[in-house]
């Protein structure tokens, strides 16, 4: 379950774009990141010489999820493969966690360490790179040796559920911490109570758009339609409520998409770059999180949250919530 980068003899890292496997760049970006799953091992267990593994890559993205596939050999000889080699093309099309490749260390038995030289073999073929293209070669070649660089899984910023409601929702009421935003490491001044306001006012416009507006330890939240926006069936809103075993959850709502606040990896290219450039949307976005990392910044700017305010990526969470439409008489 760990993230790794495979550096070939040319110093480029194996990368995946769509289903195509190549080795084009020396940097370590999202195209180069591979999640390695070893048969019979739990997430977080170290890899060992002889493990049978899958090489899971991100091959695309939809609005709802990342598309994941495993790297496998095909039965097609690539046109780019020189005549002195015998082998086949590889592509990222297999089930993401299906073990395919047997991993061997040049150093022999033992745990795989970062910067080890390794080889990956499946059905008598060795994964390699020739001419910048990923291939599966017959025989033992220098082109089939990789330096593996293992990285810890970055902790997720949140674990939960997000949704988007059609136009017509204007106000919000909640029972939890308020009236201002609160997080696991920023909630001492947010008292527990029943609060209400417009959905638009729940977004705090920092100079650069970013994560904002969370409501820590929320028992329930009601997103309410405007009086003239009540549906023909009498639906006046939507109730979000923590449910056993969850006593409370983190919740938030915005008249902006979450993507409007996220600058991506390169903040200098973020659009919009200033909160004043945010454009209100007709839809309402909401989040319900079992856990949300802290905001950090204990040095006033830039510092990551303390360890106790980060999310452990190997921790299990058992949680539940309810979504229920509200009739006019219930508001």
N, C-alpha and C positions, 0 to 999 in steps of 0.2 A: 503493500500500500504506500510505499515511499516514492518520492519524486526523484528522478535521476536524469542526468544528461550523459549521452554517449559521444565521446570525442574520438574521431577516427584518426588515422595516421597523418592526415593532412592538416590536423588541428581544428577542422570544422566539426560542428556537432550535428549529429543526425537530427533532421527536422521533418515534420509532417505538415503538409498543407492540403486540405481535402483528403484524398486517399493516397496522394503522391508522397513517397519517401525519398528524401534527398539529404545532402550534407553541404549546405551552402555558406553558412556563416560560423564565425568563431564565438559569437556571443551566446548568452543563455536567455532566450526569450520564451514566450508561450508556445511558439512552434517547435522549440527544441525540448520542452519539458515532457518527459514520459513517466507515467505512473507504473511501477512494477509490482505485479501481483504474483506471489509465489504459492504454488499448490501446497496445501497443508499447513500454511503459516498464517498467524493472526496479523492484522494490521499493526505495524510498529515493530514486529519481529525482524531481526537482522537477516539479510540474505546470506546464503551459504553456498559454497562450491557444490555443484551438482543439483541445485534447485531447478525445478521446471517452472518457467515464469511466462507471463504474458507481458507485452509491452503496449500499454494503453496510451493512446494519443487523443488529443482533442482534434476532431476532424471537421468541426463546424459548430454552429450555434443557431438555435431558434429563439423566439421570444421567451420560451418557457425553460429551456434547458440547453446544456452543452451536448454536442453529439460526440460520443466516444467509440473508438474502435481499436482493435488490436492489430499489430503489424504481423503479417504472415507472408510466406512465399507463394507465388503464383506458379502456373505451369507454362508461362510465356517467357521466351528468351527476349530480353530487351534489345532493341536495335542499337543501343549505345554501347553494348558490352563488347569489348575487343575480342578477337578470335582466340587469343591465348587463354581466355577464361571460359569455363563451362558453368552455366548457372541460369538463374531465372530472376525475373523482376520480383520485387516485394511491394506490397501495398497495405494500407490501413483499412481493412474491410471486415475483420473477424470480430466476434463477440469480445468486448473489452477485457474481460477477466478470464478468458479461456487460456490455460497454460499451454504454450506451444514450444518455447525455446528452452533448451537445457543450458544453464549458465555454468561455465567453468572458469576458474581463476588460473592465471599463469603461475601463481605461487602455490597452487594445489589446495589441499583441504583447508577448511577454516571459514571464518566469517568474511564476507565481502566488505572491504573498506573503500572509502572514497579514494580515488586515484589508483585503484587496482587495475591491472590489465586483465580484460576478460574476453571470452568468446561465447557466442550464442549459436547453438546448433539445433536443427530440427530436421528429422528425416534424412540425415546425411548431408544436409546443406548448412553452410555457415553464413550468418548475416554479415554483410560487408558493405563497403562503399568503393565503387569504381567510377572514376570520371565524375564524381559528385552525385552519383545516383545510388540509392539503396538497392542492393542485390542480394541474392542467396546463391553462394558459390559452392561448387563441388571442390573438395580438397581443402588443405590448410594453407592459407595465404596471409601475407602481412596485412592485406586490405581487410581482413576479417577480425583484426584485433582492435579493441576499443579501450580507452580509459574511461572508467565509470566515475562520475561525480555525483554523489548522493546528497540530497538536500532534505532537510526536515520539511514536513508538510506545514505550510503557513497556516496559522489558526484562522478559521473563518470569522468574519466580522459579526455574523448573526446566524442563528438557526431558527427557521420559522416558515411562515406562509405569507405570501403577498397576493393582493387582489386588486382589481380595477373595476369601479362601478361606472355605469353610464351617467350622463349628465343629469342634473336635477337635485343633487345632494348639496346642501348649503351649510348645515349646522352640525355640531357634535356635542354630545354629553358623555361624560365618563365618571366612573368611580375608581379612584386610584390616586396617584401622586400628581400634584399640580400646584398652582395653575400653569407654571412654566415647564419647559422640557426637563427631563430627568433621565439619568443613566445609572448603571450600577456603581459608578464612582463619582456621580454628581447628583445626589438626591437629598442631602441633609436639609436643604432649604425648601424642598417640595413636600408639603404636608399631604397626608392622606385625607381625601374628601370627595365631594361630588362637585364637578365643575362643568361648565358649558361655555360655548363660544362658536364662532364661525369656523368652518373647516379651513378657510383661507388664512385665518390668523394663527393656525397651529404650525405654520412654517416659520422658522426663525431665519431671517435672511442675513447670514454671515457675509462678509465682504466677498469671499469666494464661495459659490454654492458648494455645499458639502452635507454630510449626514447631519440631520437636525430633527427636532420636534418629537423625540421619543418620550413615552410616558411609562416610566418604570413602575412595576408592581401594580398593574391595572387589573381590576376585577372584571369590569365590563365597560364597553363603549357602544354608544348608539350613534350611528350616522343617519342624519335626518334630512328628508327631502323638503324642499320649499313648499309653502302652502299651495302654490299654483302648479307644483310639479308632481303632486300625488298621482300615482298611477290609477288607471281605470279600475283596477281590482282593489283599490284602497290601500296599496302599499305605501306607507309613510316613511319607511326607513329600514335600516338593517342593524340588528344587534349582534355584537361580537362579545362573547363571554368565555372566561376561563372555565374549564370543566374538570372534574375529578380525573386524574390526581393533581391537576394544577390549581393552586389556590389563586395565583395571579400570573399575569404574563406581561411582557412588554408590548405596547401597542402604539401606533401612530397613524395619522391620516394627513393627506395633502391634496391640494388642487394642482399638483405638479406630479410628473412621473419621477420615480426614484432616479432614473437615468439623467434627469435634469440636474441632479445634485452631484453626479459622479463624473469626475474629470478624466477617468481612465488612468493609464500608467503615466502619461505625460500631461501633467497639470497645466503646463504652459500652452497647450493646444486645446484646453477645455473650452467648450461652447455651451452655454454662455460663461464668460469669465468673471462676471460680477453679478451679484444678486439682483441689482436693479434691472438686469437684462432678462430675468426670468419672465416667461410669458404664462399667465394663468391658463389652465386647461379646463375644459368643461367637465371632464371626468374626475373622479375622486380615487386616488390610490390609497391603499391601507396596508398595514403590516401587522402581523401577530407573531411575536417571537417568544420561544421558550427561553432563549438566552441571547443577549446582545452585549458585545464587548464594551468596555468602558471607552471614554474619549481620550484619556491620558492628558498630556500637556501639563504635568505637575511643575515643570520649569517655566510655565506660562506659554510655551510654544514648542511644538514639535516632538516632545518626548512621548514614546509609546506608553500605553497603559501598564500599570504594575502587573506582575505575573498573576496575582489573584483576580485581576479584572480582565484577563484574557480568556478565550475559550479553548479548552483542551480538545484538540481534534479527535482524540481517541475516546472521549467520554460519551457514555450513552445518556440519552434523554428520553424520559417517558412523560408525555404531556398530551393534553387534549383541549379543544375549544369547541364552541358551538357558534354557528351562524344562523340567525333566525330573522325572517322578515317581520316588520312591525306594522300592525294595522293602524288606521287613523286614530281609533279610540285608545290605543296603548301609548301614544306619544304624550 
